[in-house]
Every structure is written in structure tokens, then in C-alpha cells.
Amino acid sequence: MTSVAIVTGASSGIGAATARRLAAEGFHVLAAARRTDRLAGLVKEIEAAGGTATAVACDVTSDESVAGLAAAAQAAPGPVALLVNNAGGARGLDPVESGAIGDWQWMYDVNVLGTLRVTQALLPALEASGAGTIVIVSSTAGFTVYEGGGGYAAAKHAQTAIAGTLRLELSGRPVRVIEIDPGMVRTDEFGLVRFGGDADKAAATYAGVPEPLVAEDVADCIAWCATRPHHVNVDRLVVRPLAQAAQHKVHRVGQ
Ligand SMILES: NC(=O)c1ccc[n+]([C@@H]2O[C@H](COP(=O)([O-])OP(=O)(O)OC[C@H]3O[C@@H](n4cnc5c(N)ncnc54)[C@H](OP(=O)(O)O)[C@@H]3O)[C@@H](O)[C@H]2O)c1
């Protein structure tokens, strides 16, 4: 029977690439996000490539909306084997002393409480599958701080804490927990969201960087971890572009 994979934040970037990739790996994908028009396009694309997927409108900050995602998972055509908590992002690059409370609130709500809410709602189905996998897309900001990144790093540190805690708490039960920590990934929207739609600021993040990661690179890591035999638990996978030796050490050509 086809296994079901749920991907949150599937309407763009890493989530969309992961949905495409998992469908190609044979999962029936529930692609969840708020922008259903984009999800509909993604489902068409997956089907044209020979896979299967269902679009599910879901706001991870809403209990009711996440309950709808859990109901869609129950109705899906197979055991719910994989949850990829990917919905998230950054807002602002301000120092702690002047960071906007609203930005911090948004980052905590979507990245942290969103992951918590969706994981709680889907854990029964994942466990019932007999071989469940929870992926949490955190970040290298989940273990390293940088100037201006206080709110994002705080949220990603919290997601990392959820992954580690959950792995301990689920010990002895058939659900593994995998944390994916990407460094610099050039996606279409991450920088736009961070900088309130300012395309120049978003582009400057990647200026001169020879080859930042792209969404498909992270999807590849997620798919590899999720398709290992179930007794193999990749606790944490850290992935950066070659040009980024560390958070603060980025090779930029001509700079
Ligand atoms: N790009 C990077 O450099 C990088 C590096 C490390 C980690 N990450 C992490 O990787 C994940 C994906 O990033 P990305 O670069 O692919 O960013 P992105 O293109 O901006 O994608 C973010 C996704 O999250 C969804 N989302 C936002 N708020 C939501 C909500 N309330 N409910 C449901 N979905 C919501 C968005 O969909 P809707 O707006 O349609 O709801 C979108 O699909 C994030 O967790 C990010 O923190 C990114």
C-alpha cells in the first residue's frame, strides 16, 4: 500500500521541492500550506510526473486548520508514514535591542508552535503506521547565533529542542525523529519574507556566493534520511553550500 507523506509549507521553496521529491520516491503526498492556488499547481505538476498528491489548505498557527490536516491524513490512501515540518521562515534582521516584537511573535508561532501543533495532531497516525518518521526542518541557526538573527535563531533553537526532546520521549515507540539543519539556501521567497518584500535586500544575501544550496538539495537530504531503513535514525543532518564554511564565513566572489 502507498505510504503517505505530509509536507507543511509545500507551496514554495524547500517544501515544494520536498513534496515533488517524495512523490517521485513513491509516497502519496499531502501538500499543506495556506496558498491553495500554488498547491493546486504543485499537485498537477506531481501528477504529470506520474506521482500522486493532495493539496490541503492549512495554517499551522490555527488549531482548527491543523485538525483539518489531521482529518485529511486519516482519509488519505495509506498509512501515514512521514511528516515533514517545514513551514517556517524569518522576519527581520534587527538587533535584539530593536527587534520588532511582532516579528519575533510570528517566527515563534510559525516555526515553533506550528511544528508543535502539527506534530501533536499527526503523531497518533504516525505511530499507528508502525514505522513513522517526523522530520523537523530547523536550520544552522538552530545551533549558531549571528548578529541580527536573534529572533530567528531563538525560534530555530526551539525547534531543535523539540526534535531532541521528542526523540527521547518517543524512545521505544515506532517513530523516529530527524532534524535537518540547512545553511544558506537560495529559495524564491525566504529572503522576501525576511525583508518584507524588499527584493534587493533579499538578493544581497546571496551576492557573490558561487553556488548557494537550492531547495532540491535540501529535499534530497530529507528524502535520503526518510528512505533509510526504519531502524536507521539520522538524528541531525547539517548541510551547507561549499561556499559557507561557517555561519559567518561565506566565500563571496569579487567582494
Ligand atoms: N532558505 C534558507 O536559507 C533556509 C535555511 C535554513 C532553514 N530554512 C527553513 O526551511 C523552511 C522552508 O524555507 P524556504 O526557504 O523554503 O522558505 P519559503 O519559500 O518562504 O517557504 C516557507 C513556506 O512556509 C509556509 N508557511 C508560512 N507560514 C505558514 C503558516 N502559518 N501555515 C502554513 N504554512 C506556512 C509558506 O506557505 P504559505 O505562505 O502558502 O502558507 C511556504 O510554503 C523554513 O522552516 C525555513 O526556516 C531555510
The ligand as a Gaussian input file, in Angstrom:
#p B3LYP/6-31G(d) Opt

LIG

0 1
 N       16.133000      29.361000       2.743000
 C       17.068000      29.171000       3.671000
 O       18.200000      29.700000       3.591000
 C       16.789000      28.264000       4.854000
 C       17.880000      27.823000       5.624000
 C       17.652000      27.013000       6.721000
 C       16.369000      26.646000       7.061000
 N       15.309000      27.094000       6.321000
 C       13.965000      26.694000       6.746000
 O       13.376000      25.912000       5.731000
 C       11.953000      26.076000       5.735000
 C       11.485000      26.452000       4.352000
 O       12.160000      27.640000       3.935000
 P       12.117000      28.162000       2.419000
 O       13.425000      28.767000       2.137000
 O       11.579000      27.125000       1.515000
 O       11.084000      29.369000       2.600000
 P        9.772000      29.791000       1.797000
 O        9.925000      29.549000       0.342000
 O        9.432000      31.169000       2.275000
 O        8.674000      28.762000       2.316000
 C        8.026000      28.883000       3.536000
 C        6.762000      28.032000       3.491000
 O        6.126000      28.113000       4.770000
 C        4.748000      28.295000       4.553000
 N        4.129000      28.975000       5.673000
 C        4.415000      30.193000       6.198000
 N        3.546000      30.471000       7.180000
 C        2.693000      29.421000       7.263000
 C        1.560000      29.122000       8.068000
 N        1.125000      29.977000       9.008000
 N        0.917000      27.944000       7.883000
 C        1.339000      27.084000       6.937000
 N        2.400000      27.305000       6.137000
 C        3.051000      28.464000       6.313000
 C        4.633000      29.090000       3.270000
 O        3.388000      28.790000       2.638000
 P        2.081000      29.733000       2.634000
 O        2.568000      31.159000       2.682000
 O        1.404000      29.369000       1.351000
 O        1.301000      29.312000       3.818000
 C        5.767000      28.500000       2.445000
 O        5.325000      27.401000       1.701000
 C       11.676000      27.119000       6.827000
 O       11.340000      26.466000       8.027000
 C       12.993000      27.844000       6.960000
 O       13.150000      28.447000       8.219000
 C       15.502000      27.876000       5.223000

